[in-house]
Amino acid sequence: YLGNFGRHLSRIVRVNACAPGPTECLSRRTDDPTGRRWPQFSMDLGRRAADGTTDFHSVEVELKKRLASGLFLDVNYAFGRLLGFSDASDPVANPRSAHDWGPIADQPKQVFHWNYVYDLPFGKGKRFGGALAGVANALAGGWMISGLGTWQSGPPLTISSSGQTPTGATGNRADRLA
């Protein structure tokens, strides 16, 4: 088991985002009370906050076969989950909204690694060509094959919409119905 907790991580809080409303934020009049606080600046205007949090939990298994009969093999598997707040928060009223908490795409949920080294059985003292000597042994003996690989799951899928909704927001996330 491996666990890690991150606290007081840097995040951006968008202080110039619009409150939800019936009209898209950029289309609101400058005197609209639900509009941006400073219309001359973009919605991405923000401040740094050290209120980010992450929680990581993982179970890891490794199998290793030491070099014997010409084969070395190492295989490992990890099942982990990294949760945290998004690095930029939209809700002005509540920058630590539960809507910004969830899986972080940089950490795959499942990872399977393998690597091997195989000493080929050719050359002096080996199974094949044990009687080779000189140049023939130098060309045919002492060869190895090795390889490595990784299989891993992809990033979590966040269902979203880029169109305007009745609240006037864009880039919306899906919400489940109770």
C-alpha positions in Angstrom: 0.0 0.0 0.0 1.2 3.5 -0.8 -0.6 6.6 0.4 0.2 10.3 0.0 -1.7 13.4 1.0 -0.9 16.9 -0.4 -2.0 19.9 1.4 -1.7 23.7 0.8 -1.0 23.2 -2.9 -1.1 26.2 -5.3 -4.3 26.8 -7.3 -5.8 29.7 -9.3 -9.1 31.1 -8.1 -10.8 33.0 -10.9 -11.9 36.2 -9.2 -13.3 37.8 -12.4 -15.7 35.0 -13.4 -19.4 35.7 -13.7 -22.1 34.5 -11.4 -24.5 32.0 -13.1 -27.2 33.7 -15.1 -29.4 33.5 -18.1 -26.9 35.1 -20.5 -23.4 34.0 -21.4 -20.8 35.8 -19.3 -19.1 37.6 -22.2 -22.4 38.8 -23.6 -23.6 40.5 -20.4 -23.7 44.3 -20.3 -21.1 46.1 -18.3 -23.7 47.4 -15.9 -25.2 43.9 -15.3 -24.8 43.0 -11.6 -24.2 39.3 -12.5 -21.4 40.2 -14.9 -17.7 40.3 -14.4 -16.4 42.5 -11.6 -13.8 44.0 -13.9 -15.1 43.8 -17.5 -11.8 45.3 -18.9 -10.0 42.1 -17.8 -10.6 38.5 -18.9 -12.5 35.9 -16.9 -9.2 34.0 -16.3 -7.9 36.9 -14.1 -7.2 35.2 -10.8 -5.2 35.0 -7.7 -3.0 32.2 -6.4 -4.4 30.4 -3.4 -2.6 27.7 -1.3 -5.7 25.7 -0.6 -5.3 22.8 -3.0 -5.6 19.3 -1.7 -4.8 15.8 -3.1 -5.3 12.3 -1.8 -3.5 9.4 -3.4 -4.0 5.7 -2.5 -2.4 2.8 -4.3 -1.9 -1.0 -4.0 1.2 -2.3 -5.7 2.4 -5.8 -6.5 5.8 -6.9 -8.0 7.1 -10.3 -9.1 10.8 -10.7 -9.9 12.6 -13.7 -11.3 16.3 -13.3 -10.8 18.8 -14.3 -13.5 18.5 -18.1 -13.7 18.7 -20.3 -16.9 19.6 -17.1 -18.8 16.3 -15.3 -17.9 15.6 -12.2 -15.7 12.0 -11.1 -15.5 10.4 -8.3 -13.5 6.6 -7.6 -13.6 4.7 -5.1 -11.5 1.2 -3.8 -11.3 -0.3 -0.8 -9.5 -3.9 0.1 -8.9 -4.1 3.7 -7.7 -6.4 6.6 -7.4 -5.4 10.3 -7.2 -8.1 12.7 -6.2 -7.8 16.5 -5.9 -9.2 19.9 -6.6 -8.9 21.2 -10.1 -5.9 23.6 -10.5 -8.3 26.4 -11.4 -11.6 27.1 -9.7 -14.6 28.7 -11.4 -17.1 29.3 -8.7 -16.4 32.8 -7.3 -18.7 32.3 -4.3 -17.1 29.0 -3.3 -13.6 28.4 -4.7 -13.5 25.0 -2.9 -16.7 23.7 -4.5 -17.3 20.0 -4.5 -17.7 20.3 -8.3 -14.0 20.9 -8.6 -13.0 17.8 -6.6 -12.4 14.5 -8.5 -9.9 12.2 -10.3 -6.8 13.9 -11.6 -6.1 12.9 -15.2 -2.3 12.9 -14.8 -2.4 9.7 -12.8 -3.6 6.5 -14.6 -5.8 4.3 -12.4 -4.1 1.0 -13.5 -0.4 0.5 -14.6 1.2 -2.8 -15.6 5.0 -2.8 -16.3 7.2 -5.6 -17.4 10.9 -6.0 -18.4 13.1 -8.9 -19.2 16.6 -9.9 -20.2 17.3 -13.2 -21.8 20.9 -14.5 -22.3 20.8 -16.3 -25.7 22.1 -19.9 -25.5 24.8 -19.5 -28.2 28.6 -19.5 -27.8 31.3 -21.2 -25.8 30.0 -23.0 -22.7 26.3 -22.6 -23.8 23.7 -25.1 -25.0 24.3 -24.4 -28.7 27.7 -23.8 -30.1 29.5 -24.8 -26.9 32.6 -25.8 -28.9 32.9 -22.5 -30.7 36.2 -20.7 -30.3 37.9 -17.6 -31.5 36.2 -15.4 -34.1 33.2 -17.7 -34.4 32.5 -17.5 -30.7 33.0 -13.7 -30.8 30.4 -13.3 -33.5 27.8 -15.9 -32.3 28.2 -15.9 -28.5 27.4 -13.4 -25.7 24.2 -12.1 -27.2 21.2 -11.1 -25.1 17.6 -9.9 -25.9 15.8 -7.5 -23.6 12.6 -5.6 -23.6 10.2 -3.6 -21.6 6.7 -2.4 -21.8 3.8 -0.7 -20.1 0.1 -1.0 -20.3 -2.0 1.5 -18.5 -5.5 2.9 -18.3 -6.4 6.2 -19.9 -7.4 9.4 -18.2 -10.8 9.8 -16.5 -13.6 11.1 -18.9 -15.3 14.2 -17.8 -18.6 14.8 -19.6 -18.9 18.4 -20.6 -20.6 20.8 -23.0 -19.1 23.7 -24.8 -22.4 25.3 -25.7 -24.3 27.9 -23.7 -26.8 26.6 -21.2 -29.9 28.4 -19.7 -27.7 29.7 -16.9 -25.4 31.4 -19.4 -22.4 29.4 -18.5 -20.2 27.7 -21.1 -17.8 24.7 -20.6 -20.3 23.1 -18.3 -19.9 19.7 -16.6 -22.6 17.1 -16.5 -24.6 16.7 -13.3 -26.4 13.6 -12.3 -30.1 13.6 -11.5 -31.0 12.2 -8.0 
